[in-house]
C-alpha cells in the first residue's frame, strides 16, 4: 500500500465536545425556530421546549356588498378576498386565526361581533368602513363598542384612512377597504405590532437602500408606498396603472413626499416576508 499524503494523528476523529461543550448556549431566547434549530435540539436529546404562545388574531371584513368565495356573484356585490391573504400571512408567522367574520355596514353588528369573542383574541384586523363615505361606519362602531381611538388617517398613500383603537387590552387595527391599500396598511402596521407583541425585532420588515432600475413616479404631497420587484439590489417599479399580479412583487418602495422617483436614484425599500 502506498500513502501519498501525510496522515496527521487524530484528524479523522471527532473530539468530545467538538460541536457543543457542557454549558454552551444552544439557541438564544427569542429565536424563531426553524428546521435546523429543531434538529439541533433533537441532537442533544431534548423532547420538549418552552415557547411563546401564538398571537391570537380575529378578522372582520366589513361591507354589506361582500360575498364569500363560492357564492353566486350578483349585481352590486363583490367577493371578500383580502382577509384570506391576511390570514395566510398571519398563520405563516406565529399567528392563529380565532375567528373570521363578515360584518354588514352596521356599527351595532360590529360591536356585537367583538363582544361575542371578547377575551379570545389579542388583535383584531378589520377591512373597509374607515374612510369618510356615508357607509364608512367603523369610527361609529368603535364608539358603540366603547373602544379608545388611537389614531385615524395617516399621511400615506395608499391606505390613508387606516385606523387603530384599543379595547380591553387588545388592539383593533382597521385597514382600508381597497385590497391593495389594505395590504399596504397590513405590511406597514402589523409587522411592528407583531414584533412588539413578541418583543422580537426579527418580525420587522428588512430595510434596504436600493437603486431604481426602471420606473418613474411624479412628486406627491403624501408619502407613497409602492409595491415593486427587487433583483440584485435594484428595484423595478410597476407601470403606474398596473396592479402587479400576486407573487410578482417582493418589496415596498418608499417615495418621500414631494420627491419624484426615477431610474438611478436610491430609495428606502422594505423586503416583504
Helices and strands as residue ranges (DSSP letters): H 35-43, E 55-62, E 66-67, E 78-79, H 82-92, E 95-103, H 107-116, E 123-127, H 138-145, E 148-152, E 156-157, E 163-167, E 170-175, H 179-198, G 201-203, E 206-214, E 223-231, E 234-237, E 251-255, E 266-271
